[in-house]
Amino acid sequence: MTGHIRAIFWKQMKETFKNKAIFIQFVMFPVMTIIMENSVKIEGMQPHFFANLFAVMYVGMAPLTSMASILAEEKEKNTLRVLLMANVRPVEYLIGIGSYIWTLCMFGAAVIGVAGGYTGTVFGLYLLVMGFGILVSMVIGAAIGSFSKNQMMATSVTVPVMMIFSFLPMISMFNKTIANVARFTYSEQLRLLISGLGHLKVSPEMPIVLAVNAVVALGLFIVAYRRSGLENG
């Protein structure tokens, strides 16, 4: 990492515990997984049920809301403009924030995986799937944060988007109609991947849906990035 990226990364690390709204995003689902996996035992329940459920909800919520919130907050407080005036390039800033969120989210993902009992190769595949999902969610969050003028606007957009990607996969487990809609989202495909890690079967549509979702997310971010004025910041 360059000096600017490293400085932004550690700046955010130091502020993690000060910003309770962001901090809770990183720890809520890992803590819930530990509690539920160790306290709820139901006959006939699928292995790693709560770990699989909360892992996908974590992907759809934590990186997306954190990225959008941080970008919108620093734009609203003009902190971002000050950084850009101090010769920090927009790309360096985004990589610094992104690497911070990705690192903490991957740590949370690892905790969920350990709590769920994943080990060896399966644990490695689980982290690979989670890493991809976290990255896509971060790009969506960055698009929302870049487009939003303030935190209130970012929150009003983030909440419905986050609910779609976090809760749709959970509801699809119990409703076939919802499942037919959810299968077009990356979070539902990630749920299917994670649920089948022990006996992985990749459907023909799975890589297509994941690739299309990633490309659309990137396209939305590029449009929002250019309209925000950061490109020339």
Secondary structure, 3 states (H helix, E strand, C coil): CCHHHHHHHHHHHHHCCCCHHHHHHHHHHHHHHHHHHHHCCCCCCCCCHHHHHHHHHHHHHHHHHHHHHHHHHHHHCCHHHHHHHCCCCHHHHHHHHHHHHHHHHHHHHHHHHHHCCCCHHHHHHHHHHHHHHHHHHHHHHHHHHHHCCCHHHHHHHHHHHHHHHHHHHHHHCCCHHHHHHHCCCHHHHHHHHHHCHHHCCCCCHHHHHHHHHHHHHHHHHHHHHHHHCHHHC
